[in-house]
Amino acid sequence: MKFLAAIALPAYALDQLTKWWIFTHYALVPSERNVALFPDTIAKTAHLPLETDIIPGWFQIVHWGNTGAAFSFLSDHPWVFILLSIAAFIGLLVAWTRNVFTDAPSRLAVPLLLGGILGNVTDRFIHGYVVDFLLVDLHVRFANPWPAFNVADSCICVAAVLFVVAAYRDTKKAKS
């Protein structure tokens, strides 16, 4: 459990620290949906800048509110993600205590996933949406711009890659 906490808690803290900074230094993008759902936040942050170009035309810092998942999937049902997050968090903890994750990639993936889940579910409770702020424009038709993301999303994606690596290793072991 110490290893789990040593990775998950700093990931969670970094996520929340960066989101707090965005929330206090950038205006929530005043989209029609944000104005309808979060008028108080729009009003409180209206005096702040909307974006900062880090790499002009490619990478910006913004303050986007996401009530759904990737690509705003199920954005009209944020409670679904709260319930899924809580269930996944508990399930991962139970599996961890039962030593389900024995290989190194999985053992690193679990705390990253827990930190990411905790970071995004905290946002849903505090703000009513997940604070996304890293906006990349890949200049490709299907992803222009790519959905904004945050540190928790990055932890979740790295964890997913680590689980794929673990599965690939298991498959190679089984064949040999």
PyMOL commands that set and color helices and strands:
alter all, ss='L'
color gray80, all
select helices_A, chain A and resi 2-25+32-37+39-45+70-72+78-97+104-126+141-143+151-175
alter helices_A, ss='H'
color red, helices_A
select strands_A, chain A and resi 51-55+59-66+130-136
alter strands_A, ss='S'
color yellow, strands_A
deselect
rebuild
show_as cartoon
